[in-house]
């Protein structure tokens, strides 16, 4: 399963790496492709995962998930 999240507040490649690492630390996330230019994170999941779990991982880093 694949999911695209819209994220506000990422400004640089360092931001991308932080979000990528936070998402990939979740057991059910196989991979995350993050773009600060597009403001998105495309997440590949191995099992159904509550959106709130993904949102919490990103928002802990002080970025805002808007969709």
C-alpha positions as CSV (number, residue, x, y, z in Angstrom):
1,X,0.0,0.0,0.0
2,X,1.2,3.5,-0.8
3,X,0.2,6.8,0.8
4,X,1.2,10.4,0.1
5,X,1.2,12.9,2.9
6,X,1.3,16.7,2.5
7,X,3.7,18.3,4.9
8,X,4.4,22.0,5.6
9,X,7.6,23.4,7.1
10,X,10.3,21.4,5.4
11,X,12.9,23.8,4.0
12,X,16.0,21.7,3.0
13,X,17.4,18.3,2.4
14,X,18.1,18.0,6.2
15,X,14.4,18.4,6.8
16,X,13.7,15.6,4.2
17,X,16.2,13.3,5.9
18,X,14.6,13.9,9.4
19,X,11.1,13.1,8.1
20,X,12.3,10.1,6.2
21,X,14.1,8.7,9.2
22,X,11.1,9.3,11.5
23,X,8.7,7.6,9.1
24,X,11.0,4.6,8.4
25,X,11.3,4.0,12.1
26,X,7.7,2.8,12.1
27,X,7.6,-1.0,11.8
28,X,5.1,-1.1,9.0
29,X,6.8,1.5,6.8
30,X,8.9,-0.2,4.1
31,X,10.2,3.1,2.6
32,X,9.5,6.8,2.5
33,X,10.4,9.2,-0.3
34,X,10.3,12.8,1.0
35,X,10.6,16.0,-1.0
36,X,10.9,19.4,0.7
37,X,10.3,21.1,-2.7
38,X,7.0,19.4,-3.2
39,X,6.1,19.3,0.5
40,X,5.3,15.6,0.3
41,X,6.2,12.2,1.7
42,X,5.2,9.1,-0.2
43,X,5.2,6.2,2.1
44,X,5.1,2.5,1.2
45,X,3.5,0.4,3.9
46,X,3.8,-3.4,4.5
47,X,0.6,-3.4,6.5
48,X,-2.3,-1.1,7.3
49,X,-1.1,1.7,9.6
50,X,-3.3,4.4,11.3
51,X,-2.7,7.8,9.6
52,X,-2.4,9.2,13.1
53,X,0.7,7.1,13.7
54,X,2.3,8.5,10.6
55,X,1.2,12.1,11.5
56,X,2.5,11.8,15.0
57,X,6.0,10.8,13.8
58,X,6.2,13.8,11.5
59,X,4.6,16.3,13.9
60,X,7.1,15.3,16.7
61,X,9.7,17.0,14.5
62,X,7.6,20.3,14.4
63,X,6.4,19.9,10.8
64,X,2.7,20.2,10.0
65,X,0.8,17.4,8.2
66,X,-2.0,19.0,6.2
67,X,-3.3,16.0,4.3
